[in-house]
């Protein structure tokens, strides 16, 4: 069984990306940059630029996966709002930003109406504040 999620342990580290791919790409780029500065040439400049491009490609692919995940979360939460919130509050919830919706997904079913109302009333300036206000954490162990 997965560990109970809380604010302090909810950050997701994808080991292959964070601890293998990015460090190896960074070492590759750094190696090419060092060689370029030691003996400048167009060929070494090309390889250094390619190393940087690979890092950017890795980050772009990660951001695309996270963006797709956020879209799915918005859909899931909109369905959850229709089930748990009053019709008026569910309609107002369309005003929530993606960051607020993503943060509210951690709220238990019992806490969601109150936290949703407080969020819509502007009580929380940042998604982090919403997460810190959650008392009964609803874990999300399937995210990437």
C-alpha positions, 0 to 999 in steps of 0.5 A: 500500500502506498504511503499516506500523502501529505503536503510534506511528501506529495512532491513526485520525483520521476527517478528516470527523468530527475536522477538519470536523464537530466544529470547525464544530459547536463554532464554531456553539455558541460563536457562539450562546453568545457572542450569548446572553451579550451579549444574553440571551433565551429564543430565543438560549438555545434556539439555544445549547442546540441547538448543544450538542445537535448536538455531543452528537449527533455524539459519540453517533453516533461512539461508536455506530460505535466500539461496533459496531466493537468488537463485530465485533472481539470476534467476529473475535478469538474466531474467531482465538483458536479457530484460534491458541490452545490450547483451554484458552487460547481458553476462558480468553480469554473472560475478557478485557475488550473493551479487552484484546481490542481491544488484542490484535488488533494482535498477530501470530499468533506473539505472540498466545498469549504475550501472551494468556497474559500478559494473562490472568495480569494482567501488563498493567493497561491495554490500552495496556500490551498494545499497547506489549508487541507486537513484531510489529505486525499492522495494522488499516487498515479501522477507522473 
